[in-house]
Amino acid sequence: MPCLAETALLAMEGRFEDYTLGRNITIERVKEIYRLFKKHEFQIAGLRSFDEYVTDEVVAEKRKLADQYRSDPALFARVQKEAMAKLPPCR
């Protein structure tokens, strides 16, 4: 859960503490934040990329393309080379 959402949930409960700081997060803390998530009726937003929603159709299209590139390394190399040529030079 993004830091802002976690902070908002804790603030709504009047709890001002470092809750999931670092990598050592216990399952109890995950369950507690999920309980607060449900209690306050938070919802997970849809995926977005460059301000556009990522639909199931877009994901399916990208998976198909990835499968195509995995099955044809020469095609992948050619597309990669063409994309690299379009990038501005590094400074």
C-alpha positions in Angstrom: 0.0 0.0 0.0 1.4 3.4 -0.9 2.8 5.4 2.0 0.3 8.2 1.6 -2.7 5.8 1.9 -1.2 4.1 5.0 -0.5 7.5 6.6 -4.0 8.7 5.9 -5.5 5.5 7.4 -3.4 5.8 10.5 -4.3 9.5 10.9 -8.0 8.7 10.5 -7.5 6.4 13.5 -5.6 9.1 15.5 -2.4 7.0 15.3 0.7 9.0 14.6 3.5 6.4 14.4 6.0 4.9 12.1 4.1 1.9 11.0 5.7 0.0 8.2 9.1 1.7 8.1 11.8 -0.4 6.4 11.6 -3.9 5.1 10.8 -5.8 8.3 7.0 -5.7 8.2 5.1 -8.3 10.2 2.1 -10.1 8.9 0.1 -8.7 11.9 0.8 -5.1 10.7 -0.3 -6.0 7.1 -3.5 -7.5 8.5 -4.1 -4.4 10.7 -3.6 -2.0 7.8 -5.9 -4.1 5.7 -8.6 -4.0 8.5 -8.3 -0.2 8.5 -8.5 -0.2 4.7 -11.8 -2.1 4.8 -13.1 -0.1 7.8 -12.6 3.3 6.0 -13.8 1.9 2.7 -10.6 2.6 0.8 -10.5 1.3 -2.7 -7.6 0.4 -4.9 -7.4 2.6 -8.0 -7.0 1.2 -11.4 -3.5 1.0 -13.0 -2.5 4.0 -15.0 0.4 4.8 -17.4 1.0 8.3 -18.7 -2.4 9.4 -17.3 -4.2 6.7 -19.2 -6.0 3.8 -17.5 -4.4 0.4 -18.3 -7.3 -1.9 -19.3 -7.4 -5.7 -19.5 -7.2 -5.3 -23.3 -4.0 -3.3 -23.1 -2.4 -5.9 -20.7 -3.4 -8.7 -23.1 -1.9 -6.8 -26.1 1.4 -6.2 -24.2 1.5 -9.9 -23.1 1.0 -11.0 -26.7 3.7 -8.7 -27.9 6.1 -9.9 -25.2 5.4 -13.5 -26.2 6.2 -12.6 -29.8 9.5 -11.0 -28.8 10.4 -13.9 -26.6 9.8 -16.4 -29.4 11.7 -14.3 -32.0 14.9 -12.9 -30.6 15.9 -11.5 -34.0 12.7 -9.5 -34.1 13.3 -8.3 -30.6 16.8 -7.2 -31.4 15.7 -5.3 -34.5 12.9 -3.5 -32.6 15.3 -2.7 -29.8 17.8 -1.3 -32.2 15.2 0.9 -33.9 14.0 2.2 -30.5 17.5 3.0 -29.4 18.1 4.9 -32.6 15.1 7.2 -31.8 16.5 8.1 -28.3 18.5 11.4 -28.0 22.2 10.9 -27.4 23.4 10.7 -23.8 25.3 13.6 -22.4 
